[in-house]
Every structure is written in C-alpha cells, then in structure tokens.
Amino acid sequence: MIIFVAAVGAAQPQSLRVVGTAGYVSEWELSGETAPTVAGPIKEFAGSLTLKHVGLCSRDGPQEETGEIKFQILGSGSLAKIKATLLYLGTRCTYTAKLSNSISHGFMQCSDVNGIPLTLIVSNR
C-alpha cells in the first residue's frame, strides 16, 4: 500500500518556474511561479508573472509590472509544444511554440500588437 501511495504522488504534476525575455530587443525580463491546474494527460499550469523592463529607457530604475500566465505543455520529447496566454497591463497575448529542452522561442500575438518576440524557459522549482 505504501508503494502505491508513493507512486501516485510521484505521478502528480509539480509546480514549474517560468523565466524569459520579451520584446524586439529583449527589453522585458519575465519570471513567474506556476502550479498545475488540471490533472490528466494534458499538463496545464497557471500562476503569477512579473515583467521587468530592463531596456536603456529605464532612467528611474526598471519598470516592473505584474500579470498572469497560463500554459499547456502538449506532447513530449522532440514533438513538445507550449501553448500560453499572458495577461498584463490590460493586454492579452497568446503564444504557441516548439518546446525543446524546456526552452521555447517564438512570437506573441497580442490584442494591440502582433509578432512580439518571446523566449520562455520552463523548469522545476
């Protein structure tokens, strides 16, 4: 019985940390903590997101904004993809890209601007 309980606990998805950059010259640093939201074959996560403007225009120190991130990890290995929604500053952005070795590079589609470069790194906490 103890072995069964340990095996079930190990199968539960765990919280993930998300870091990355966004912007045409990677002027925004992203970081967040996410927790699993759905149990089952699709791995879904959601959590808070902090965006820090680190570009040269930050005269009075870096601008920092908070938001949310929700994402799914679809597939595994060389076929893995990440499908994400980022919500910040009243803007909703969507993102779908290949996830290779926990890293993805692609472009966000936002409600006001499309084609914003985004790099995400997903890792265990």
C-alpha positions in Angstrom: 0.0 0.0 0.0 2.8 2.4 0.8 4.4 1.8 -2.6 1.1 2.6 -4.4 0.7 5.9 -2.5 4.3 6.9 -3.3 3.8 6.1 -7.0 0.6 8.2 -7.2 2.3 11.1 -5.5 5.2 10.9 -8.0 2.8 11.0 -10.9 1.3 14.3 -9.9 2.5 17.3 -11.9 4.6 19.7 -9.9 4.9 23.4 -9.9 7.0 25.0 -12.5 9.1 28.2 -12.7 8.9 30.3 -15.9 11.6 32.8 -16.9 12.3 34.5 -20.2 12.5 37.7 -22.2 10.1 39.6 -24.4 10.3 42.5 -26.8 12.1 43.3 -30.0 15.4 43.8 -28.2 14.6 41.5 -25.2 13.8 44.6 -23.1 11.5 42.8 -20.8 12.6 40.1 -18.3 9.8 37.7 -17.3 9.6 35.5 -14.2 6.8 33.6 -12.5 5.8 30.6 -10.5 3.0 28.3 -11.8 1.1 25.4 -10.3 -0.8 22.6 -12.1 -4.5 23.4 -12.7 -5.8 20.2 -14.4 -4.9 16.6 -13.7 -4.8 14.3 -16.7 -2.9 13.8 -19.9 -2.7 17.5 -20.7 -0.3 19.4 -18.5 -1.8 22.8 -17.6 -0.3 25.4 -15.4 -1.2 28.9 -14.2 0.3 31.5 -11.9 1.6 35.0 -11.4 4.1 36.7 -13.7 6.4 39.6 -13.1 7.7 41.6 -16.1 10.7 43.9 -15.5 11.6 46.5 -18.2 15.4 46.3 -18.4 15.9 48.4 -21.5 18.0 51.6 -21.7 15.0 53.8 -21.3 14.7 52.9 -17.6 16.0 56.2 -16.2 14.4 55.9 -12.8 15.1 52.3 -12.4 13.4 49.3 -14.0 9.7 49.5 -14.5 8.0 46.4 -13.0 4.6 45.1 -13.9 2.7 42.1 -12.7 0.4 39.8 -14.6 -0.7 36.2 -15.1 0.5 33.3 -17.3 -1.5 30.2 -18.2 0.0 27.5 -20.3 -0.2 23.9 -21.5 2.6 21.6 -22.4 1.5 19.4 -25.3 3.4 16.3 -26.4 6.8 15.3 -25.3 10.4 15.0 -26.5 11.1 16.5 -29.9 7.3 17.0 -30.5 6.6 19.0 -27.4 4.9 22.4 -27.7 3.9 25.1 -25.3 0.7 27.0 -25.7 0.4 30.0 -23.4 -1.7 33.1 -22.6 -0.1 36.1 -20.9 -2.2 38.7 -19.2 -0.6 42.0 -18.2 -1.3 45.8 -18.3 -4.8 45.0 -19.6 -3.4 43.2 -22.6 -4.0 39.5 -23.6 -1.2 37.8 -25.5 -1.2 34.3 -26.9 1.9 32.2 -27.8 2.4 28.8 -29.3 5.9 27.4 -30.0 8.1 24.3 -30.0 9.4 23.4 -26.6 12.9 21.9 -26.8 14.9 21.1 -23.7 12.5 23.3 -21.7 13.2 26.3 -23.9 10.9 27.9 -26.5 11.5 30.8 -28.9 8.6 32.4 -30.9 6.3 35.4 -31.3 3.4 36.5 -29.1 0.1 37.7 -30.7 -1.3 40.4 -28.5 -4.6 42.3 -28.6 -2.9 45.5 -29.6 0.4 44.3 -31.3 1.4 41.1 -33.1 4.7 39.4 -33.6 6.5 40.3 -30.3 9.5 38.1 -29.8 9.3 35.9 -26.7 11.6 33.3 -25.2 10.4 31.1 -22.3 12.3 28.7 -20.1 10.2 26.3 -18.1 11.8 24.4 -15.2 11.1 22.7 -11.9 11.1 25.0 -8.9 
